[in-house]
Each structure stands twice: as C-alpha cells, then as structure tokens.
Amino acid sequence: MHRMEYLTLHEVVINETVLIMNAVFDKLKTPLIIRRIRRSDIIWQQRKARRNLLQPEKHQLNWKWLFNQYRKNKPTESGVEQTAYVFCLKNPPQERAAFLLKSCRVDENNLEINALENFFRKTPEHPLKRKMLFFSLCIMVTYANALDENKLLVKEKTRFIIKDVVNEVVMRFYMSEAPLRKVAGKMECQSNYFLLNAYMNSKLNNRTL
C-alpha cells in the first residue's frame, strides 16, 4: 500500500514545502537542497553544539537543548506541530550546511522559527553566506501556503515570529534585511504574511540575491 495513505496532514505540508523550496533553488541555480531532518543530523548537530558552547563569545544557540525539546514534543498533547529542515549542498552530495527548526501553533495562529542557524563561513561564495535569513523566511512563507491549502491555518491571520534571537546585533541585521520588527521586551521579531510574501516575491522576481 502506498506510503502517502499513512501521512498526517502536517507531514503532507512538510513534503509540499520541501518540494516547492527545492524547485525554487533549482530556478535560482543555487547549489542547495533542503530536506526534513534525520536522526543522524540531530546527532551531528548536537556534537557541533557542544563544541560551540565552549566558545560563548560566538553567542551560539544551544542546539542540544533545542533538539531534546523537539524530540519530546507530541502534537496530540501540546497542539504544536514542529519540523526541522536541513540545508544541504548538492555537491558534495547531501553535505549538511545549516539547520532550521520551526513550529506551528494552530490555537495561537502563530508560525515560529524556533532556531535559525547564524550561518557563517569564511568562504564568500558559499550559497548561504548572508542568505540564510532570506531562504528561511521563504521556507516559512511556503510552509504557511501549504498549511493554508490544507486548512490547518489561515495564513493571512497568522503571526510570523523568529524566537530567541541570539543578540542585538543579529536582531538589527534581521530588521535591516527583511520586513521584521522587534517584539517589545523580548528577543523576538515578527511580521505578517502579506509583508513576507511580498518581500520573498520581490527578491525572487528581481533575483536580488
């Protein structure tokens, strides 16, 4: 029997998001793909996180804690649907480049980026150099479209949030790069579907990447 018959609606949304975003990467001729996270990816990133925590001046996210929370989450009990994506390079095949952890809180009408990797590489031509935020927001808009089409969320009424921004320097960068504003009293920034969709399409149409 076909595997699709056993997918939850949220799994269908995740698959649609991956397919659409990978088509976008092809259109942009960007040597990237995204895929849903695997257990081996979590283990790999947790090891990397332990190394990062030995260098607190880098203000790295605690991926070990984040993934522990991610694996504990049960949507039927919490009402929160989560997924994590891995950005990979096509060549070498499937080499991990960065991670993105997201949540959908249906009752609150929120879509959240819980962990956005502060991507940094010394190689200036790396396809994620200064583009991690844009591609992550593209995934967010694509995810919202798929949730809306499957009647899991009304995208026009949804609040889009980036949580736990690591410091004020990163916060200022986010707000200068995309239509985001800081949430008062929190290290979070937010936007709405109309602003983010227009931002995404403007950059894609003009290829200002």
N, C-alpha and C positions, 0 to 999 in steps of 0.2 A: 504494500500500500504506500502511496506517495507520502513523503515526509511532511509536505505542506499541510496535510489534513490535521496534523498534530500541533501546528504552530499556534501560539496565542496571538491575539490581535497585536499586542505590543511587539512580539517577535516579527510579525509581518511588517510593522512600521520600521523596525531596525533594518530589516532586509531591504526595504524600499529606499531608506536613507543611504545605505551603503551603495546600492546600485546607481542611484542618481548622482551621488557625490563622485563616484569613480568615473561616471560619464563626464562630469564637469572637469575632472582632472585630465581626462583624455582630450577634451575640447581645448583646454588651455595648454596642451602639450607639456604638462607638468609631470615629472617622473615620480609621481606619488600614487599610492592607493590607500584606502582605509579599509579596515575590517573590524569586526567585533573582536573584543579581547578574548584571549585564550588563557588557560591556567598557566601555561609556560610563560606568557607575557607578564602575568602578575608576579610570578616568582622572580623573573628577570628584573622587573622594575623595583621590587622590594629590596633586592640586593643593591641595586643602584641607589635607592633611597637611603640605605644605611650608610653608604659612602658619602652621600650628600650631607647627611646630618652631622658628619664630622667637620663640616665646613659651614658653620651657622651664618657666616657673613654673606653667603650666597642667597639667604632667605628662601631656601627650597621648601616646597610642600612636603609634608610627611606622607608619602605615598603608601608606606607600610600601614599606617593607621587608616588612611582613606580606603584602601582595598579591603582591609579587615571589615570596615563598616559596609562596604559594597557587597561583600560575600554574605554578611549576616542579614542583609535586607530581604524581607519576604513581602512582596507586593500585596498578597492577600491580607496580611496583618497590618501593614503600615499604610497601604494606599499609595505607595510611592513606587513608580516604575523607574528602574535605573538601567543604564547601559554604559559601557566604556568602549571607546574606539582606540585603535592603534593606527597611527600614521606610519606607513612603511614606504621604503624606497623600492621601486620596481627592479632596480639593478644596483647592487646585488639583490637577487630576488628576496622579497619579503623582509629586508633588513629593517628592524624597528628604528623609528626616528623620533616619535613623540606620542604622548598619551592624552586622552580627553575623557573625563568622567562626567556624566550628565544624569539629571533626574527630571522626572515629570511628576509633579504633584497635582493630580487632577482636581482634588477638592479645593485647593487654593488657587487653581488656574495659573500655576507657575511652571515655567521651564527654567531649570537651573544648570549652569555649568559649575559643577562642584570642584573640579580640579582641571585647570588649564595649564599644561606644562609651559613654563617660562623658557621657551626654546632658545638655545644659544649654541652656535657652532662657530668656530674660528674661520671655517670655510665660507667665504662670502657668497659663493654661487649655490649654496645648499638651498633646495626648493622651499624650505620652511623658514629660512632666515628672514625675519621681520614680517612673516606671512602667517604665523601660527594663529594669531588672533582672527584674522580675516577668514581663514579656512574653518576655524572652529565656529565662528558665527554663521558661516554658510551651512555647516552641518546642522546648527541649531534651527535655522530657517527651514531647511529641507525636512528635518525631523518634525517641526511644527506643521508643515504642509501635510506630511504623511499621517500625523496624529489627527489632524482635522478631517482628512479624507476618510479616515476610518472611524470618525465620530467619537474619538476619545477625548478631544479637546477642541474648543473654539479658538482658533489661532488669533483672531482679531481682538479677543478679550484677554489674551494671555500676557502675563508679565514675564519678561526675559531677564534673567539675573545671572551675573557672574559672582559667585560667592568666594569669600576668603581670599581676596586679592592680597598678595604677599606683603606689599608695602606701598607707600605713597608714590614712589617713582613709577612703579608699574601701573598704579591707578591713573596717574596723569597720562601715561602712554596710551592706555586703553581709551580714555576720554578724548585724546587728541586724534586717535586713529579711526574711531567709529562713533556712531551716534549713541553714546552711553552717558549716563550721569550718575554721580555718586549717590548712594542711599545715605541719608543723614545719620550720623552716629555709628555707621557700620563700615567695615572694609568690603563693601559690595558695590557693584554698579548695575544699572538696569536700563532697559529700553522696552520698546514695543514692536509688534510685528511689522507695522507699516514702515517705521524708520529703518529697521534692519533689512527688510525685504528690498526697499529702495536702495539702500547702501550696497547690498550684495549685487543687485542687478546693474547698478551704475558702474561698479568696478568690473564686473564680468563683461558688460557690453563695451566698455571703453578699454578693456584689457589693461587697466592701470594697476598692474601687479608688479 
